[in-house]
Amino acid sequence: MKNFLGIYMGQENPAGERPDPATIARGMAAWHKWMDDHAASVVTTGGPLGKTKKTGKDGIADIRNRMSGYIIVQAETHEAAAKLFEGHPHFSIFPGDSVEVMECLPIPSLP
């Protein structure tokens, strides 16, 4: 089995409004059900992400991106990992855009 990082992506142009309490309750119930249904595949629960700082050659700066959360799952293939997120509450109930899935590769060893 391989590990895959799932990044919950927010909307391109967020309205800035929080969903109503009923939508939040329905979404969280669906998220907990998704977590229970996929518990055998979840390696790290992850969680929401906060504001972003970028550190580079020019120093540290506040930036914005669309990443809103993360999770690490386990699957046989990249396709199987992506299929785990079909119909996920992040975008089927909440105003999220998608879940991006990428394989967690091993660190190369020295020659």
C-alpha positions as CSV (number, residue, x, y, z in Angstrom):
1,M,0.0,0.0,0.0
2,K,1.1,3.5,-0.7
3,N,0.4,6.8,1.1
4,F,-1.3,9.7,-0.6
5,L,-1.8,13.3,0.5
6,G,-5.3,14.7,0.0
7,I,-5.4,18.5,-0.1
8,Y,-8.9,20.0,0.4
9,M,-9.1,22.9,-2.0
10,G,-11.3,25.9,-1.4
11,Q,-13.2,27.9,-4.1
12,E,-11.3,30.1,-6.5
13,N,-13.3,33.2,-5.5
14,P,-14.7,32.5,-2.0
15,A,-17.8,34.4,-1.1
16,G,-16.3,35.0,2.3
17,E,-19.6,33.9,3.9
18,R,-19.7,31.0,6.3
19,P,-22.3,28.3,5.6
20,D,-25.5,28.4,7.7
21,P,-25.5,26.3,10.9
22,A,-27.8,23.7,9.3
23,T,-25.3,23.2,6.4
24,I,-22.4,23.0,8.8
25,A,-24.2,20.4,10.9
26,R,-25.2,18.3,7.8
27,G,-21.7,18.6,6.4
28,M,-19.9,17.7,9.6
29,A,-22.2,14.6,10.0
30,A,-21.4,13.6,6.5
31,W,-17.7,14.2,7.0
32,H,-17.7,12.0,10.2
33,K,-19.6,9.3,8.2
34,W,-17.0,9.5,5.4
35,M,-14.2,9.2,8.0
36,D,-15.9,6.2,9.6
37,D,-16.6,4.6,6.2
38,H,-12.9,5.0,5.1
39,A,-11.2,4.5,8.5
40,A,-9.2,1.5,7.2
41,S,-7.7,3.8,4.5
42,V,-7.0,6.9,6.7
43,V,-3.4,7.1,7.9
44,T,-3.5,10.7,9.3
45,T,-6.7,12.5,9.9
46,G,-5.2,15.8,9.1
47,G,-7.4,18.8,9.6
48,P,-8.1,22.4,8.5
49,L,-5.3,24.7,7.4
50,G,-4.9,28.3,8.5
51,K,-3.3,31.4,7.0
52,T,-0.2,30.9,4.9
53,K,3.3,32.4,5.1
54,K,5.8,31.9,2.3
55,T,9.5,31.6,3.2
56,G,11.9,32.0,0.2
57,K,15.0,33.8,-1.0
58,D,13.3,37.2,-0.5
59,G,12.3,36.5,3.1
60,I,8.9,35.8,4.6
61,A,5.6,37.1,3.2
62,D,1.9,36.5,3.8
63,I,0.3,34.9,0.8
64,R,-3.1,33.3,-0.1
65,N,-3.7,30.0,-1.7
66,R,-6.7,27.7,-2.0
67,M,-5.6,24.9,0.3
68,S,-8.1,24.6,3.2
69,G,-7.2,21.2,4.8
70,Y,-5.4,17.9,4.4
71,I,-5.5,14.2,5.1
72,I,-3.2,11.2,4.4
73,V,-4.8,8.0,3.1
74,Q,-3.5,4.6,2.0
75,A,-4.4,2.9,-1.2
76,E,-3.0,0.4,-3.7
77,T,-2.9,3.0,-6.6
78,H,-3.2,6.7,-7.2
79,E,-6.5,6.1,-9.0
80,A,-7.8,4.1,-6.0
81,A,-6.8,6.9,-3.6
82,A,-8.6,9.5,-5.8
83,K,-11.7,7.4,-5.9
84,L,-11.9,7.5,-2.1
85,F,-12.9,11.2,-2.4
86,E,-15.7,10.8,-5.0
87,G,-18.7,12.7,-3.7
88,H,-16.8,13.9,-0.6
89,P,-18.7,16.3,1.7
90,H,-15.9,18.9,1.3
91,F,-17.4,19.8,-2.2
92,S,-20.8,18.0,-2.2
93,I,-22.1,19.8,0.9
94,F,-19.6,22.5,2.0
95,P,-18.5,25.2,-0.5
96,G,-15.2,23.5,-1.2
97,D,-14.0,23.1,-4.7
98,S,-12.2,19.7,-4.8
99,V,-9.7,17.3,-3.2
100,E,-6.3,17.1,-4.9
101,V,-4.5,13.7,-4.4
102,M,-0.8,13.1,-4.7
103,E,1.4,10.2,-3.8
104,C,3.8,10.6,-0.8
105,L,7.1,9.5,-2.3
106,P,10.1,8.2,-0.4
107,I,13.1,10.5,0.2
108,P,15.8,9.4,-2.2
109,S,18.9,7.9,-0.5
110,L,22.4,9.1,-1.0
111,P,24.5,7.2,-3.6
